[in-house]
């Protein structure tokens, strides 16, 4: 897992880790310190990328207004499924505004979560970006090996395809979309 802060005036990360629990189970924990809460314009981008000699977009790569999504989450079924999976492990249990730190603790990534979409065996990156006013402030990347024929999900060991370590926080710079 790689956590990267792109705008330290808005956010910082005090904790970012994946833990391999064995038997195809992995837990993720992230503590996002919110220094300057965005106005009502929280943008979230979620993408699934497959490693095919380089990361290529796979299945859904979508951006949306997070606060608007929370008003009627079931209209976007795929996002809603991921949101429901995160809720019991986080403090994301209310509508906007979010003026406090965002905490996801021991989110259990189980094989059955990946049965919602047909994913062939391979190495994947799940990418989540957060920002406001067209400025991305946070970039989270989860690297996993999936083999749904054996129903196994494992933390990728070693380096990500771009040479980054699997756990950490990083540089501060701005990225405009």
Long-range contacts (C-beta under 8 A, 24 or more apart in sequence): 1-28, 1-140, 1-141, 1-142, 1-143, 1-155, 1-166, 1-167, 2-139, 2-140, 2-141, 2-143, 2-160, 2-164, 2-165, 2-166, 2-167, 2-168, 2-170, 3-30, 3-138, 3-139, 3-140, 3-141, 3-168, 3-169, 3-170, 4-138, 4-139, 4-140, 4-141, 4-169, 4-170, 4-171, 5-137, 5-138, 5-169, 5-170, 5-171, 5-172, 6-131, 6-136, 6-137, 6-138, 6-139, 6-172, 6-173, 6-174, 6-175, 7-131, 7-135, 7-136, 7-137, 7-138, 7-172, 7-174, 8-35, 8-172, 9-35, 9-36, 10-34, 10-35, 10-36, 10-37, 10-38, 10-132, 10-137, 11-35, 11-130, 11-137, 11-138, 12-169, 13-138, 13-169, 16-140, 16-167, 16-168, 16-169, 17-167, 18-142, 18-155, 18-166, 18-167, 19-106, 19-155, 20-154, 20-155, 21-108, 24-110, 24-111, 24-151, 24-152, 24-153, 24-154, 25-108, 25-109, 25-110, 25-111, 25-153, 26-108, 26-109, 26-144, 26-153, 26-154, 26-155, 27-106, 27-107, 27-108, 27-109, 28-104, 28-106, 28-107, 28-109, 28-142, 29-104, 29-105, 29-106, 29-107, 30-102, 30-103, 30-104, 30-140, 31-101, 31-102, 31-103, 31-104, 31-105, 32-101, 32-102, 32-103, 32-138, 33-101, 34-98, 34-99, 34-100, 34-101, 34-102, 37-97, 37-98, 37-99, 38-131, 38-132, 38-133, 38-137, 39-97, 39-132, 39-133, 40-67, 40-96, 40-97, 41-65, 41-67, 41-132, 41-133, 42-66, 42-67, 42-96, 42-98, 42-130, 42-131, 42-132, 43-130, 43-131, 43-132, 43-134, 43-136, 43-177, 44-69, 44-128, 44-129, 44-130, 45-127, 45-128, 45-129, 45-130, 45-131, 45-136, 45-177, 46-79, 46-82, 46-126, 46-127, 46-128, 46-129, 47-126, 47-127, 48-119, 48-124, 48-125, 48-126, 48-127, 49-124, 49-125, 49-126, 49-127, 50-122, 50-123, 50-124, 50-125, 51-122, 51-123, 51-124, 51-125, 51-161, 52-122, 54-161, 55-125, 55-161, 58-124, 59-117, 59-119, 63-177, 66-96, 66-130, 67-95, 67-96, 67-97, 70-95, 70-96, 71-95, 78-116, 78-117, 81-116, 85-113, 109-142, 109-144, 109-153, 110-153, 111-148, 111-151, 111-152, 111-153, 112-151, 114-146, 114-148, 114-153, 115-148, 118-148, 119-146, 119-148, 120-148, 121-146, 121-147, 121-148, 121-149, 122-146, 123-156, 123-161, 125-160, 125-161, 131-177, 134-176, 134-177, 135-174, 135-175, 135-176, 135-177, 136-174, 136-175, 136-176, 136-177, 139-175
